[in-house]
Amino acid sequence: MSLSFIDVQSTDPAFNLALEQYAFDSLPRDRNWFMLWRNHNTIVVGRHQNTLAEINEAAVREKGVTVVRRLSGGGAVYHDLGNLNFTFIQDAAQGG
């Protein structure tokens, strides 16, 4: 099975999370996919979290931090340009 690299140049967290979801939902399943990506100052909250309980709203506004929600679960995390994120996408039927 071949591995294809998605070269993400954006640091916009909304775009990057949308691209990750698009890749998962729409790219051909005859190959594996690998993405490396970074976000500018961002808090990413999990699908089931209460955003207002996870952030300091005043600090977010004062510092211009973007807040986005990912489609998967898990805790809130902070990203900045020093944080390198990665995504592997493989069809479950292929095994691991």
All heavy atoms as an XYZ file, in Angstrom:
759
protein
N       0.852     -1.172      0.000
C       0.000      0.000      0.000
C       0.897      1.235      0.000
O       1.823      1.333      0.775
C      -0.867     -0.027      1.258
C      -1.858      1.080      1.368
S      -3.190      1.160      0.155
C      -3.828     -0.484      0.159
N       0.619      2.148     -0.899
C       1.453      3.347     -0.996
C       1.029      4.400      0.031
O      -0.104      4.406      0.503
C       1.382      3.930     -2.406
O       0.081      4.375     -2.685
N       1.965      5.265      0.363
C       1.736      6.354      1.303
C       1.849      7.668      0.548
O       2.852      7.919     -0.124
C       2.776      6.314      2.433
C       2.687      7.420      3.473
C       1.399      7.294      4.278
C       3.897      7.360      4.395
N       0.823      8.499      0.637
C       0.826      9.808     -0.020
C       0.902     10.900      1.034
O       0.246     10.826      2.073
C      -0.444      9.991     -0.854
O      -0.454      9.088     -1.925
N       1.698     11.915      0.750
C       1.915     13.036      1.661
C       1.040     14.208      1.247
O       1.000     14.571      0.070
C       3.389     13.440      1.637
C       3.708     14.635      2.482
C       3.555     14.596      3.851
C       4.169     15.798      1.897
C       3.857     15.701      4.639
C       4.479     16.907      2.667
C       4.323     16.856      4.038
N       0.333     14.799      2.203
C      -0.449     16.007      1.964
C       0.350     17.164      2.521
O       0.576     17.255      3.736
C      -1.833     15.917      2.627
C      -2.593     14.705      2.094
C      -2.616     17.214      2.399
C      -3.880     14.394      2.841
N       0.829     18.039      1.642
C       1.689     19.164      2.013
C       0.823     20.348      2.437
O       0.298     21.069      1.611
C       2.577     19.542      0.824
C       3.604     20.604      1.169
O       3.820     20.878      2.364
O       4.192     21.161      0.232
N       0.652     20.542      3.730
C      -0.218     21.589      4.263
C       0.622     22.830      4.554
O       1.487     22.806      5.415
C      -0.926     21.115      5.551
C      -1.863     22.195      6.076
C      -1.663     19.809      5.309
N       0.356     23.893      3.834
C       1.070     25.156      4.026
C       0.318     26.120      4.940
O       0.881     27.078      5.440
C       1.324     25.826      2.674
C       2.222     25.005      1.764
C       3.610     24.832      2.347
O       4.246     25.799      2.758
N       4.081     23.602      2.406
N      -0.950     25.880      5.161
C      -1.794     26.761      5.966
C      -1.453     26.643      7.451
O      -1.114     25.562      7.937
C      -3.264     26.390      5.756
O      -4.087     27.049      6.688
N      -1.588     27.747      8.172
C      -1.519     27.723      9.634
C      -2.864     28.142     10.240
O      -2.947     28.427     11.424
C      -0.389     28.630     10.168
O      -0.635     29.979      9.748
C       0.971     28.156      9.694
N      -3.898     28.161      9.408
C      -5.252     28.502      9.845
C      -5.898     27.248     10.431
O      -6.128     26.269      9.712
C      -6.052     29.015      8.654
C      -7.490     29.343      8.987
O      -8.111     28.642      9.830
O      -8.027     30.291      8.390
N      -6.209     27.240     11.718
C      -6.716     26.018     12.342
C      -8.053     25.542     11.782
O      -8.275     24.334     11.667
C      -6.832     26.377     13.819
C      -6.865     27.858     13.849
C      -6.079     28.329     12.673
N      -8.948     26.449     11.416
C     -10.237     26.030     10.853
C     -10.011     25.332      9.511
O     -10.596     24.274      9.247
C     -11.166     27.235     10.692
N      -9.156     25.895      8.685
C      -8.846     25.263      7.400
C      -8.187     23.908      7.613
O      -8.546     22.918      6.968
C      -7.938     26.167      6.564
C      -7.516     25.542      5.270
C      -8.309     25.649      4.136
C      -6.337     24.812      5.186
C      -7.928     25.043      2.940
C      -5.952     24.210      4.002
C      -6.750     24.332      2.879
N      -7.212     23.853      8.502
C      -6.460     22.613      8.702
C      -7.344     21.477      9.219
O      -7.228     20.340      8.761
C      -5.283     22.855      9.638
C      -4.224     23.722      8.997
O      -4.176     23.877      7.780
N      -3.382     24.320      9.817
N      -8.234     21.779     10.159
C      -9.135     20.748     10.656
C     -10.136     20.327      9.584
O     -10.482     19.146      9.471
C      -9.849     21.220     11.915
C      -8.963     21.294     13.160
C      -9.710     21.949     14.309
C      -8.453     19.927     13.552
N     -10.584     21.284      8.769
C     -11.487     20.951      7.663
C     -10.768     20.094      6.621
O     -11.339     19.142      6.083
C     -12.040     22.220      7.027
N      -9.507     20.413      6.343
C      -8.728     19.611      5.384
C      -8.545     18.192      5.903
O      -8.677     17.215      5.147
C      -7.378     20.270      5.123
C      -6.425     19.502      4.211
C      -7.037     19.311      2.819
C      -5.083     20.231      4.115
N      -8.250     18.058      7.176
C      -8.097     16.727      7.768
C      -9.389     15.923      7.622
O      -9.370     14.751      7.236
C      -7.708     16.867      9.236
C      -7.471     15.551      9.929
C      -7.138     15.731     11.384
O      -7.863     16.461     12.091
O      -6.138     15.129     11.817
N     -10.518     16.564      7.899
C     -11.803     15.873      7.772
C     -12.104     15.525      6.318
O     -12.585     14.434      6.011
C     -12.933     16.721      8.362
C     -14.234     15.969      8.460
C     -14.150     14.794      9.428
O     -13.618     14.932     10.529
N     -14.687     13.652      9.043
N     -11.812     16.455      5.405
C     -12.004     16.185      3.977
C     -11.158     14.986      3.543
O     -11.638     14.091      2.843
C     -11.641     17.412      3.138
C     -11.644     17.105      1.664
C     -12.825     17.087      0.941
C     -10.453     16.791      1.004
C     -12.828     16.772     -0.411
C     -10.449     16.473     -0.344
C     -11.637     16.464     -1.045
O     -11.633     16.138     -2.379
N      -9.896     14.980      3.969
C      -9.017     13.865      3.600
C      -9.587     12.551      4.113
O      -9.619     11.551      3.390
C      -7.615     14.103      4.160
N     -10.080     12.549      5.337
C     -10.652     11.336      5.924
C     -11.902     10.893      5.174
O     -12.092      9.706      4.904
C     -10.971     11.575      7.399
C     -11.541     10.371      8.085
C     -10.710      9.362      8.531
C     -12.902     10.247      8.277
C     -11.233      8.233      9.155
C     -13.443      9.135      8.895
C     -12.604      8.123      9.340
N     -12.762     11.833      4.837
C     -14.052     11.508      4.228
C     -13.977     11.241      2.727
O     -14.781     10.468      2.206
C     -15.055     12.651      4.437
C     -15.489     12.807      5.879
O     -15.353     11.844      6.666
O     -15.959     13.911      6.224
N     -13.052     11.882      2.014
C     -13.171     11.948      0.561
C     -12.008     11.413     -0.255
O     -12.189     11.141     -1.445
C     -13.414     13.404      0.141
O     -14.579     13.890      0.769
N     -10.829     11.299      0.308
C      -9.700     10.852     -0.509
C      -9.780      9.349     -0.767
O     -10.354      8.609      0.026
C      -8.380     11.214      0.163
C      -8.083     12.709      0.214
C      -6.757     12.962      0.916
C      -8.082     13.338     -1.175
N      -9.211      8.889     -1.878
C      -9.286      7.463     -2.226
C      -8.709      6.571     -1.139
O      -7.701      6.898     -0.512
C      -8.437      7.372     -3.502
C      -8.368      8.751     -4.043
C      -8.481      9.672     -2.871
N      -9.356      5.458     -0.930
C      -8.952      4.504      0.106
C      -7.962      3.463     -0.393
O      -7.618      2.535      0.338
C     -10.191      3.793      0.673
C     -11.199      4.703      1.313
C     -10.618      5.386      2.516
N     -11.656      6.133      3.212
C     -11.571      6.484      4.470
N     -10.510      6.156      5.176
N     -12.523      7.178      5.019
N      -7.467      3.630     -1.619
C      -6.514      2.663     -2.156
C      -5.080      3.004     -1.760
O      -4.133      2.403     -2.255
C      -6.634      2.570     -3.673
C      -6.294      3.876     -4.383
O      -6.225      4.932     -3.717
O      -6.108      3.840     -5.607
N      -4.920      3.979     -0.899
C      -3.601      4.372     -0.409
C      -3.742      4.898      1.009
O      -4.831      5.178      1.472
C      -2.958      5.412     -1.312
C      -3.711      6.730     -1.331
C      -3.177      7.729     -2.330
N      -3.291      7.160     -3.647
C      -2.375      7.304     -4.606
N      -1.321      8.047     -4.406
N      -2.533      6.741     -5.770
N      -2.626      5.045      1.686
C      -2.571      5.657      3.005
C      -2.187      7.125      2.837
O      -1.508      7.481      1.873
C      -1.554      4.942      3.889
C      -1.920      3.492      4.090
O      -3.076      3.147      4.267
N      -0.924      2.616      4.044
N      -2.588      7.952      3.794
C      -2.342      9.387      3.719
C      -1.619      9.850      4.976
O      -1.880      9.370      6.074
C      -3.674     10.132      3.578
C      -4.390      9.762      2.324
C      -5.341      8.785      2.185
C      -4.184     10.304      1.035
N      -5.749      8.702      0.883
C      -5.054      9.634      0.147
C      -3.366     11.311      0.524
C      -5.122      9.921     -1.205
C      -3.440     11.604     -0.828
C      -4.304     10.920     -1.677
N      -0.707     10.814      4.784
C       0.071     11.383      5.877
C       0.080     12.898      5.723
O       0.372     13.412      4.648
C       1.502     10.829      5.837
C       2.424     11.424      6.849
C       2.183     11.286      8.208
C       3.549     12.126      6.443
C       3.036     11.831      9.145
C       4.412     12.670      7.370
C       4.161     12.517      8.727
N      -0.273     13.600      6.786
C      -0.266     15.067      6.794
C       0.614     15.565      7.933
O       0.583     15.015      9.025
C      -1.680     15.628      7.070
C      -2.708     15.394      6.022
S      -4.396     15.923      6.539
C      -4.149     17.575      7.155
N       1.384     16.609      7.660
C       2.063     17.384      8.696
C       1.474     18.785      8.625
O       1.342     19.351      7.542
C       3.570     17.461      8.443
C       4.373     16.205      8.707
C       5.820     16.413      8.292
C       4.293     15.801     10.167
N       1.132     19.353      9.779
C       0.502     20.664      9.771
C       0.746     21.398     11.085
O       1.051     20.795     12.103
C      -0.990     20.536      9.476
C      -1.737     19.490     10.262
C      -1.707     18.138     10.052
C      -2.607     19.703     11.363
N      -2.518     17.503     10.949
C      -3.090     18.441     11.774
C      -3.036     20.825     12.043
C      -3.968     18.280     12.834
C      -3.928     20.675     13.102
C      -4.375     19.405     13.477
N       0.647     22.720     10.995
C       0.816     23.589     12.164
C      -0.327     24.596     12.207
O      -0.874     24.970     11.171
C       2.134     24.361     12.108
C       3.349     23.479     12.073
C       4.650     24.260     12.066
N       4.625     25.319     11.057
C       5.316     26.452     11.138
N       6.092     26.684     12.175
N       5.247     27.351     10.191
N      -0.659     25.033     13.403
C      -1.666     26.074     13.594
C      -1.030     27.273     14.279
O      -0.156     27.112     15.134
C      -2.803     25.577     14.488
C      -3.661     24.525     13.825
O      -3.805     24.514     12.613
N      -4.238     23.647     14.621
N      -1.512     28.463     13.920
C      -1.120     29.634     14.714
C      -1.815     29.520     16.072
O      -2.553     28.578     16.332
C      -1.446     30.933     13.971
C      -2.896     31.144     13.672
N      -3.836     31.432     14.635
C      -3.581     31.096     12.500
C      -5.018     31.567     14.092
N      -4.892     31.353     12.779
N      -1.601     30.460     16.969
C      -2.085     30.387     18.356
C      -3.556     29.980     18.427
O      -4.443     30.746     18.073
C      -1.886     31.724     19.048
C      -0.438     32.113     19.123
O       0.446     31.308     18.829
N      -0.161     33.328     19.501
N      -3.782     28.769     18.931
C      -5.109     28.161     18.867
C      -5.348     27.247     20.062
O      -4.448     26.535     20.486
C      -5.231     27.286     17.589
O      -4.937     28.075     16.448
C      -6.590     26.654     17.452
N      -6.564     27.259     20.545
C      -7.018     26.220     21.470
C      -7.964     25.330     20.673
O      -8.915     25.809     20.065
C      -7.736     26.802     22.699
C      -6.772     27.668     23.512
C      -8.304     25.671     23.564
C      -7.428     28.424     24.641
N      -7.659     24.036     20.668
C      -8.501     23.056     19.985
C      -9.219     22.259     21.065
O      -8.572     21.632     21.906
C      -7.664     22.115     19.089
C      -8.564     21.136     18.359
C      -6.810     22.905     18.108
N     -10.543     22.316     21.051
C     -11.328     21.578     22.039
C     -11.908     20.327     21.399
O     -12.168     20.287     20.199
C     -12.450     22.442     22.666
C     -11.859     23.587     23.466
C     -13.408     22.952     21.625
N     -12.104     19.311     22.221
C     -12.659     18.049     21.739
C     -14.154     18.140     21.472
O     -14.842     19.056     21.948
N     -14.628     17.200     20.743
C     -16.024     17.174     20.277
C     -17.049     17.333     21.396
O     -18.049     18.011     21.242
C     -16.256     15.862     19.533
C     -17.655     15.687     19.044
C     -17.811     14.393     18.312
N     -19.113     14.338     17.681
C     -19.390     13.627     16.626
N     -18.457     12.891     16.070
N     -20.584     13.625     16.117
N     -16.818     16.707     22.521
C     -17.828     16.666     23.580
C     -17.538     17.629     24.732
O     -18.220     17.569     25.751
C     -17.962     15.238     24.113
C     -18.304     14.258     23.046
N     -19.530     14.222     22.421
C     -17.557     13.295     22.450
C     -19.540     13.274     21.506
N     -18.354     12.694     21.497
N     -16.582     18.503     24.566
C     -16.224     19.413     25.646
C     -17.083     20.676     25.636
O     -17.541     21.125     24.585
C     -14.756     19.815     25.535
C     -13.821     18.668     25.843
C     -12.393     19.149     25.886
O     -11.829     19.489     24.870
N     -11.833     19.188     27.084
N     -17.238     21.256     26.803
C     -17.877     22.560     26.960
C     -16.784     23.605     26.754
O     -15.917     23.779     27.608
C     -18.497     22.680     28.350
C     -19.100     24.040     28.617
O     -18.765     25.038     27.980
N     -19.984     24.082     29.588
N     -16.814     24.279     25.637
C     -15.741     25.217     25.276
C     -15.520     26.273     26.344
O     -14.380     26.555     26.723
C     -16.046     25.878     23.919
O     -16.172     24.852     22.935
C     -14.941     26.831     23.505
N     -16.586     26.870     26.847
C     -16.433     27.933     27.850
C     -15.820     27.437     29.150
O     -15.154     28.198     29.857
C     -17.770     28.624     28.110
C     -18.309     29.423     26.924
C     -19.661     30.029     27.262
C     -17.317     30.502     26.497
N     -16.001     26.159     29.461
C     -15.381     25.581     30.651
C     -13.896     25.292     30.434
O     -13.139     25.164     31.395
C     -16.111     24.302     31.062
N     -13.470     25.201     29.192
C     -12.099     24.813     28.873
C     -11.170     25.994     28.615
O      -9.966     25.817     28.587
C     -12.086     23.899     27.641
C     -12.804     22.589     27.834
C     -12.175     21.729     28.914
O     -10.939     21.761     29.085
O     -12.930     21.015     29.600
N     -11.708     27.171     28.362
C     -10.866     28.307     28.004
C     -11.036     29.444     28.999
O     -12.014     29.506     29.734
C     -11.181     28.829     26.576
C     -12.582     29.443     26.520
C     -11.027     27.717     25.547
C     -12.881     30.198     25.245
N     -10.071     30.332     29.021
C     -10.181     31.604     29.726
C     -10.591     32.614     28.669
O      -9.754     33.088     27.898
C      -8.842     31.953     30.373
C      -8.871     33.285     31.088
O      -9.579     34.211     30.696
N      -8.077     33.373     32.141
N     -11.880     32.905     28.598
C     -12.414     33.720     27.508
C     -11.763     35.095     27.429
O     -11.454     35.579     26.332
C     -13.929     33.857     27.647
C     -14.575     34.488     26.455
C     -16.090     34.499     26.543
O     -16.655     34.069     27.560
O     -16.704     34.957     25.558
N     -11.502     35.722     28.566
C     -10.881     37.050     28.559
C      -9.468     36.987     27.977
O      -9.070     37.833     27.168
C     -10.860     37.640     29.968
N      -8.694     35.984     28.369
C      -7.325     35.832     27.859
C      -7.330     35.506     26.374
O      -6.486     36.014     25.618
C      -6.588     34.756     28.649
N      -8.263     34.668     25.941
C      -8.369     34.318     24.525
C      -8.608     35.575     23.698
O      -7.955     35.802     22.668
C      -9.492     33.269     24.313
C      -9.925     33.197     22.860
C      -9.034     31.905     24.805
N      -9.537     36.413     24.140
C      -9.833     37.661     23.415
C      -8.647     38.621     23.449
O      -8.279     39.200     22.429
C     -11.056     38.339     24.004
C     -12.334     37.625     23.691
C     -13.519     38.320     24.352
N     -14.653     37.450     24.363
C     -15.725     37.647     23.620
N     -15.799     38.682     22.832
N     -16.731     36.801     23.679
N      -8.050     38.787     24.621
C      -6.929     39.723     24.783
C      -5.731     39.335     23.917
O      -5.078     40.181     23.317
C      -6.505     39.758     26.255
C      -5.307     40.623     26.531
C      -4.850     40.520     27.984
O      -5.699     40.332     28.867
O      -3.625     40.614     28.205
N      -5.451     38.056     23.834
C      -4.265     37.588     23.114
C      -4.548     37.181     21.670
O      -3.642     36.787     20.952
C      -3.621     36.438     23.877
C      -3.237     36.824     25.301
C      -2.236     35.902     25.880
C      -1.870     36.270     27.300
N      -1.113     37.488     27.429
N      -5.801     37.250     21.244
C      -6.143     36.910     19.870
C      -5.979     35.437     19.547
O      -5.590     35.079     18.435
N      -6.262     34.576     20.500
C      -6.146     33.133     20.314
C      -7.414     32.632     19.616
O      -8.527     32.983     20.006
C      -5.951     32.411     21.667
C      -5.963     30.899     21.495
C      -4.668     32.874     22.334
N      -7.240     31.821     18.596
C      -8.360     31.200     17.897
C      -8.830     29.987     18.688
O      -8.012     29.254     19.250
C      -7.923     30.755     16.488
O      -7.446     31.892     15.779
C      -9.054     30.120     15.718
N     -10.126     29.768     18.734
C     -10.688     28.588     19.393
C     -11.479     27.812     18.352
O     -12.340     28.372     17.673
C     -11.599     28.974     20.576
C     -12.202     27.728     21.220
C     -10.827     29.802     21.605
N     -11.149     26.528     18.188
C     -11.849     25.664     17.234
C     -12.182     24.337     17.910
O     -11.559     23.965     18.895
C     -11.019     25.413     15.948
C     -10.837     26.678     15.137
C      -9.681     24.787     16.268
N     -13.150     23.643     17.337
C     -13.541     22.325     17.830
C     -13.174     21.282     16.778
O     -13.429     21.448     15.604
C     -15.047     22.289     18.074
C     -15.545     20.949     18.597
C     -17.043     20.944     18.851
N     -17.474     21.963     19.771
C     -17.361     21.896     21.103
N     -16.814     20.835     21.671
N     -17.800     22.880     21.862
N     -12.561     20.191     17.238
C     -12.273     19.089     16.316
C     -13.420     18.089     16.388
O     -14.204     18.097     17.337
C     -10.931     18.443     16.645
C     -10.880     17.710     17.941
C      -9.503     17.077     18.169
N      -9.419     16.577     19.511
C      -9.088     17.310     20.566
N      -8.762     18.571     20.425
N      -9.058     16.767     21.772
N     -13.508     17.249     15.395
C     -14.605     16.284     15.319
C     -14.381     15.065     16.199
O     -15.318     14.330     16.490
C     -14.831     15.861     13.870
C     -15.344     16.996     12.972
C     -15.437     16.542     11.524
C     -16.691     17.499     13.456
N     -13.145     14.852     16.648
C     -12.873     13.720     17.528
C     -12.962     14.172     18.984
O     -12.996     15.359     19.293
C     -11.488     13.146     17.238
O     -10.492     14.117     17.494
N     -12.994     13.204     19.865
C     -13.058     13.501     21.291
C     -11.694     13.884     21.844
O     -10.781     14.225     21.109
N     -11.578     13.810     23.136
C     -10.322     14.143     23.793
C     -10.359     15.509     24.429
O     -11.355     16.223     24.353
N      -9.252     15.863     25.062
C      -9.167     17.101     25.814
C      -8.783     18.302     24.971
O      -8.427     18.180     23.806
N      -8.855     19.457     25.617
C      -8.451     20.704     24.972
C      -6.924     20.771     24.932
O      -6.249     20.370     25.878
C      -9.007     21.900     25.732
N      -6.388     21.277     23.829
C      -4.952     21.433     23.667
C      -4.657     22.809     23.070
O      -5.486     23.376     22.368
C      -4.328     20.331     22.781
C      -4.419     18.976     23.453
C      -4.995     20.284     21.418
N      -3.463     23.308     23.368
C      -3.018     24.581     22.804
C      -2.016     24.300     21.698
O      -1.107     23.483     21.875
C      -2.370     25.458     23.884
C      -1.853     26.756     23.337
C      -2.720     27.796     23.047
C      -0.494     26.927     23.088
C      -2.252     28.994     22.523
C      -0.013     28.115     22.566
C      -0.891     29.148     22.285
O      -0.433     30.322     21.752
N      -2.187     24.944     20.555
C      -1.245     24.848     19.435
C      -0.662     26.221     19.164
O      -1.350     27.226     19.289
C      -1.954     24.419     18.146
C      -2.480     23.031     18.144
N      -3.108     22.507     17.040
C      -2.486     22.047     19.065
C      -3.471     21.264     17.292
N      -3.119     20.971     18.512
N       0.592     26.244     18.765
C       1.197     27.438     18.181
C       2.175     26.971     17.113
O       2.255     25.776     16.824
C       1.846     28.338     19.232
C       2.999     27.684     19.982
O       3.586     26.699     19.489
O       3.333     28.162     21.075
N       2.899     27.893     16.515
C       3.759     27.522     15.386
C       4.933     26.634     15.788
O       5.599     26.069     14.926
C       4.238     28.771     14.656
C       3.110     29.560     13.978
C       3.662     30.817     13.313
C       2.360     28.702     12.976
N       5.178     26.469     17.077
C       6.207     25.559     17.552
C       5.717     24.130     17.727
O       6.475     23.250     18.115
N       4.454     23.900     17.443
C       3.810     22.595     17.611
C       3.591     21.976     16.225
O       2.924     22.562     15.386
C       2.478     22.832     18.297
C       1.666     21.590     18.606
O       0.713     21.684     19.330
N       1.996     20.438     18.069
N       4.150     20.815     15.996
C       3.970     20.114     14.724
C       2.960     18.993     14.922
O       3.150     18.114     15.759
C       5.297     19.553     14.223
C       5.270     18.821     12.889
C       4.833     19.765     11.764
C       6.645     18.238     12.584
N       1.876     19.050     14.170
C       0.814     18.042     14.248
C       0.963     17.067     13.090
O       1.433     17.444     12.022
C      -0.555     18.725     14.158
C      -0.730     19.760     15.237
O      -0.888     19.434     16.398
N      -0.668     21.022     14.857
N       0.521     15.841     13.289
C       0.564     14.874     12.204
C      -0.726     14.074     12.183
O      -1.383     13.893     13.202
C       1.767     13.935     12.314
C       1.775     13.088     13.559
C       1.190     11.829     13.557
C       2.371     13.548     14.722
C       1.195     11.047     14.693
C       2.380     12.775     15.873
C       1.797     11.519     15.853
N      -1.082     13.623     11.000
C      -2.276     12.813     10.796
C      -1.919     11.658      9.870
O      -1.323     11.875      8.820
C      -3.398     13.647     10.129
O      -3.681     14.786     10.933
C      -4.653     12.817      9.933
N      -2.251     10.447     10.283
C      -2.175      9.268      9.422
C      -3.604      8.822      9.139
O      -4.410      8.724     10.063
C      -1.446      8.099     10.101
C       0.024      8.297     10.260
C       0.556      8.638     11.485
C       0.877      8.121      9.184
C       1.919      8.804     11.646
C       2.237      8.282      9.328
C       2.764      8.636     10.561
N      -3.913      8.558      7.891
C      -5.226      8.047      7.526
C      -5.015      6.746      6.775
O      -4.317      6.707      5.760
C      -6.002      9.048      6.653
C      -6.208     10.360      7.422
C      -7.329      8.448      6.200
C      -6.801     11.474      6.583
N      -5.618      5.679      7.299
C      -5.534      4.369      6.694
C      -6.901      3.721      6.804
O      -7.550      3.790      7.857
C      -4.494      3.502      7.411
C      -4.385      2.106      6.869
C      -3.360      1.271      7.624
O      -2.999      1.574      8.747
N      -2.890      0.230      6.983
N      -7.356      3.099      5.750
C      -8.634      2.418      5.774
C      -8.570      1.281      6.790
O      -7.608      0.506      6.798
C      -8.959      1.881      4.386
C     -10.382      1.425      4.272
O     -10.657      0.273      4.682
O     -11.233      2.200      3.809
N      -9.565      1.177      7.634
C      -9.571      0.156      8.688
C      -9.514     -1.250      8.108
O      -8.943     -2.150      8.730
C     -10.813      0.324      9.556
N     -10.053     -1.450      6.932
C     -10.056     -2.781      6.315
C      -8.660     -3.238      5.932
O      -8.423     -4.429      5.749
C     -10.959     -2.774      5.074
N      -7.714     -2.298      5.827
C      -6.335     -2.641      5.453
C      -5.561     -3.226      6.614
O      -4.506     -3.812      6.439
C      -5.593     -1.392      4.941
C      -6.139     -0.839      3.674
C      -5.446      0.466      3.316
O      -4.401      0.805      3.862
N      -6.025      1.186      2.395
N      -6.022     -3.007      7.829
C      -5.308     -3.483      8.994
C      -4.132     -2.570      9.303
O      -3.913     -1.576      8.643
N      -3.387     -2.868     10.291
C      -2.335     -1.963     10.675
C      -1.081     -2.635     10.967
O      -0.057     -2.232     11.223
